[in-house]
């Protein structure tokens, strides 16, 4: 069941999303060669808590037996890591890396979710183009995030744009509804047919998140039970925002 948010609930969503955007800004300012992903994680948790929020990813449970809950306040995924990279004090960013930061902030019972892929120093033209296409795929998708359209219209627009530009979308993971829970209905794939899926209504809050691979779409899960990598070791990028469906154009809640 897809929850329609009240005006009061939307205001709470705005605040969680404002903090989410603020944290991304602080992380972007800190990214440089030599910094560790654990240092970035600590920056994120500090900023979240200073603003009265909770890092919702920290302690998020795995549904696989024997896999510990997620230990970080952010997911930090470098180069061929697609999503769910675990922050580490042993992993130092290097000149030319790209790093995807995905984070969720909870405040007053509601969540904000966004992801960005950043450049570490000077990166290759190929890496730069991948990141730019991934970001633009989000904006191509939300052109269709309008009341009366369907989820499949968003999914189709993202997948078509990505593949037209010579890249692959991740099919095993997808965007989602968001609100009181980090993950709510509906699921929002990054591929599909237009005109399919539930109809969009004002008051829906959705996390739209293209995950794009430079090479083939195949992925693998590492032994830590969290980190997802590309099977062919090609680069991957991630871009996400929480949006609000309105009577007119969608409102992006996680950009300030």
C-alpha positions as CSV (number, residue, x, y, z in Angstrom):
1,X,0.0,0.0,0.0
2,X,1.4,3.4,-1.0
3,X,1.0,6.0,1.7
4,X,-0.2,9.5,0.8
5,X,1.5,12.1,3.1
6,X,-0.5,14.8,4.9
7,X,0.8,18.5,4.8
8,X,2.1,18.0,8.3
9,X,3.9,14.8,7.4
10,X,5.4,16.5,4.3
11,X,6.8,19.2,6.4
12,X,8.6,16.6,8.5
13,X,9.8,15.0,5.4
14,X,11.2,18.3,4.2
15,X,13.3,18.6,7.4
16,X,14.7,15.1,7.2
17,X,15.5,15.8,3.5
18,X,17.1,19.2,4.3
19,X,19.5,17.5,6.7
20,X,20.2,14.8,4.1
21,X,21.2,17.5,1.5
22,X,23.3,19.4,4.1
23,X,25.3,16.2,5.0
24,X,26.0,15.6,1.3
25,X,27.3,19.1,1.0
26,X,29.6,18.7,3.9
27,X,30.9,15.3,2.6
28,X,31.5,16.8,-0.9
29,X,33.6,19.6,0.8
30,X,35.7,16.9,2.6
31,X,36.4,14.5,-0.3
32,X,40.0,14.6,-1.4
33,X,42.8,12.2,-2.1
34,X,44.1,10.5,1.1
35,X,40.9,10.8,3.2
36,X,39.4,7.5,4.4
37,X,35.8,6.5,4.0
38,X,35.5,6.1,7.7
39,X,36.5,9.8,8.1
40,X,33.7,10.7,5.7
41,X,31.3,8.5,7.8
42,X,32.2,10.3,11.0
43,X,31.6,13.7,9.3
44,X,28.2,12.5,8.2
45,X,27.2,11.2,11.6
46,X,28.3,14.4,13.3
47,X,26.4,16.7,11.0
48,X,23.3,14.5,11.2
49,X,23.2,14.4,15.0
50,X,24.1,18.1,15.3
51,X,20.9,18.8,13.3
52,X,18.7,16.5,15.5
53,X,18.6,13.6,13.1
54,X,19.5,10.0,13.3
55,X,21.7,8.1,10.7
56,X,19.1,5.7,9.6
57,X,21.5,3.3,7.7
58,X,23.5,2.7,10.9
59,X,22.4,-0.6,12.3
60,X,20.1,-1.3,9.4
61,X,19.4,-5.1,9.6
62,X,20.5,-7.6,7.0
63,X,17.9,-10.1,6.1
64,X,20.5,-12.8,5.5
65,X,21.2,-15.1,8.5
66,X,24.6,-14.4,10.0
67,X,25.2,-11.0,8.3
68,X,25.7,-8.2,10.8
69,X,23.6,-5.0,10.6
70,X,25.1,-2.2,8.5
71,X,27.8,-0.6,10.6
72,X,28.1,2.9,8.9
73,X,26.1,6.1,8.8
74,X,26.7,6.2,5.0
75,X,27.3,3.8,2.2
76,X,30.6,4.6,0.6
77,X,31.1,2.8,-2.8
78,X,34.3,3.3,-4.7
79,X,34.8,2.8,-8.5
80,X,33.4,-0.6,-9.3
81,X,31.4,-0.8,-6.1
82,X,27.8,-0.2,-7.0
83,X,26.1,0.3,-3.7
84,X,26.3,-0.5,0.0
85,X,30.1,-0.1,0.4
86,X,31.0,-0.2,4.1
87,X,33.1,2.7,5.5
88,X,36.6,1.7,6.5
89,X,39.6,3.3,8.1
90,X,41.8,1.3,5.8
91,X,40.4,2.6,2.6
92,X,42.0,5.8,1.5
93,X,40.6,7.6,-1.5
94,X,43.0,8.1,-4.4
95,X,43.4,10.7,-7.1
96,X,41.1,9.7,-10.0
97,X,38.6,7.6,-7.9
98,X,34.9,8.1,-8.0
99,X,32.9,7.5,-4.9
100,X,29.2,7.1,-4.4
101,X,27.8,8.3,-1.1
102,X,24.3,7.1,-0.2
103,X,22.8,8.2,3.1
104,X,19.4,8.3,4.9
105,X,18.5,10.7,7.7
106,X,15.6,10.1,10.1
107,X,14.0,12.9,12.1
108,X,10.7,13.1,13.9
109,X,9.6,9.8,12.5
110,X,10.3,10.5,8.8
111,X,13.2,9.8,6.5
112,X,15.2,11.6,3.7
113,X,17.3,9.6,1.3
114,X,19.8,10.8,-1.4
115,X,22.9,9.6,-3.1
116,X,25.7,11.4,-5.0
117,X,28.8,10.2,-6.9
118,X,31.8,12.4,-6.4
119,X,35.1,12.9,-8.2
120,X,38.3,12.5,-6.2
121,X,40.7,15.0,-7.7
122,X,41.1,14.8,-11.4
123,X,39.2,11.9,-13.0
124,X,39.2,10.4,-16.4
125,X,36.8,11.7,-19.1
126,X,35.1,8.3,-19.1
127,X,34.4,8.5,-15.4
128,X,33.2,12.1,-15.7
129,X,30.7,11.2,-18.4
130,X,29.4,8.2,-16.5
131,X,28.6,10.3,-13.5
132,X,27.0,13.0,-15.6
133,X,24.8,10.6,-17.5
134,X,23.7,8.9,-14.2
135,X,22.7,12.3,-12.7
136,X,20.9,13.3,-15.9
137,X,19.1,9.9,-15.9
138,X,17.4,11.0,-12.7
139,X,16.2,14.2,-14.2
140,X,15.0,12.4,-17.3
141,X,13.0,10.1,-15.1
142,X,11.3,12.8,-13.0
143,X,10.0,14.5,-16.0
144,X,7.3,11.8,-15.8
145,X,6.9,12.0,-12.0
146,X,3.6,13.8,-12.4
147,X,0.2,13.0,-10.9
148,X,-1.8,10.8,-13.3
149,X,1.3,9.2,-14.8
150,X,2.5,5.7,-13.7
151,X,5.7,4.4,-12.0
152,X,6.6,2.6,-15.3
153,X,6.8,6.0,-17.0
154,X,9.6,7.0,-14.7
155,X,11.3,3.6,-15.0
156,X,11.1,3.6,-18.8
157,X,12.5,7.1,-19.2
158,X,15.5,6.3,-16.9
159,X,16.4,3.0,-18.6
160,X,15.9,4.3,-22.1
161,X,18.2,7.3,-21.5
162,X,20.9,5.2,-19.9
163,X,21.0,2.6,-22.6
164,X,20.8,5.2,-25.4
165,X,24.1,6.6,-24.0
166,X,25.8,3.2,-24.0
167,X,25.5,2.2,-20.3
168,X,23.7,-0.4,-18.3
169,X,21.2,0.0,-15.4
170,X,21.3,-2.2,-12.3
171,X,18.2,-4.5,-12.4
172,X,18.5,-6.2,-9.0
173,X,18.1,-3.0,-7.0
174,X,15.6,-0.1,-7.4
175,X,14.2,3.1,-6.1
176,X,11.3,3.0,-3.6
177,X,8.7,4.9,-1.7
178,X,9.9,6.6,1.5
179,X,8.4,8.2,4.6
180,X,8.1,6.7,8.1
181,X,10.2,3.8,6.8
182,X,13.3,4.0,4.7
183,X,11.8,1.6,2.2
184,X,8.1,1.8,1.4
185,X,5.9,0.8,-1.5
186,X,6.1,1.3,-4.5
187,X,9.3,-0.2,-5.9
188,X,10.7,1.9,-8.7
189,X,12.9,0.0,-11.1
190,X,15.3,1.9,-13.4
191,X,13.9,0.1,-16.5
192,X,10.5,-1.0,-17.6
193,X,7.5,-0.1,-19.8
194,X,5.7,3.1,-19.8
195,X,2.1,3.1,-18.7
196,X,2.7,0.2,-16.2
197,X,2.6,0.2,-12.4
198,X,0.6,2.3,-9.9
199,X,-0.8,5.7,-10.8
200,X,1.1,8.6,-9.2
201,X,-0.9,10.8,-6.8
202,X,-0.1,14.1,-5.0
203,X,1.4,13.5,-1.6
204,X,3.5,10.5,-2.6
205,X,7.1,10.7,-1.6
206,X,9.5,8.6,-3.7
207,X,13.3,7.9,-3.7
208,X,14.3,7.8,-7.4
209,X,17.8,6.4,-7.8
210,X,19.5,5.5,-11.1
211,X,22.4,3.0,-10.5
212,X,24.4,2.9,-13.7
213,X,27.3,0.7,-14.8
214,X,29.8,1.5,-17.5
215,X,30.0,-2.1,-18.7
216,X,27.7,-5.1,-18.5
217,X,24.8,-5.0,-16.0
218,X,25.9,-8.1,-14.1
219,X,26.8,-7.6,-10.4
220,X,28.3,-9.6,-7.5
221,X,27.9,-9.4,-3.7
222,X,31.1,-9.5,-1.6
223,X,31.6,-11.7,1.4
224,X,30.7,-8.9,3.8
225,X,27.1,-9.5,2.8
226,X,26.6,-5.8,1.9
227,X,28.9,-4.5,-0.8
228,X,27.7,-4.9,-4.4
229,X,30.3,-4.7,-7.2
230,X,30.3,-4.9,-11.0
231,X,31.1,-8.4,-12.2
232,X,33.4,-7.0,-15.0
233,X,35.1,-4.5,-12.7
234,X,33.8,-1.6,-14.7
235,X,32.9,1.7,-13.0
236,X,29.5,2.4,-11.5
237,X,27.7,5.6,-10.4
238,X,24.7,6.4,-8.3
239,X,22.4,9.5,-8.1
240,X,19.3,9.7,-5.9
241,X,16.9,12.2,-4.5
242,X,13.7,12.1,-2.5
243,X,10.9,13.7,-4.4
244,X,7.3,14.8,-3.7
245,X,4.5,14.3,-6.2
246,X,2.4,17.4,-6.4
247,X,-0.5,18.7,-8.4
248,X,2.0,20.0,-10.9
249,X,5.8,19.4,-11.3
250,X,7.6,17.1,-8.7
251,X,9.4,18.8,-5.9
252,X,12.9,17.6,-5.1
253,X,13.2,17.6,-1.4
254,X,16.9,16.6,-1.0
255,X,18.5,19.6,-2.9
256,X,19.3,22.8,-1.1
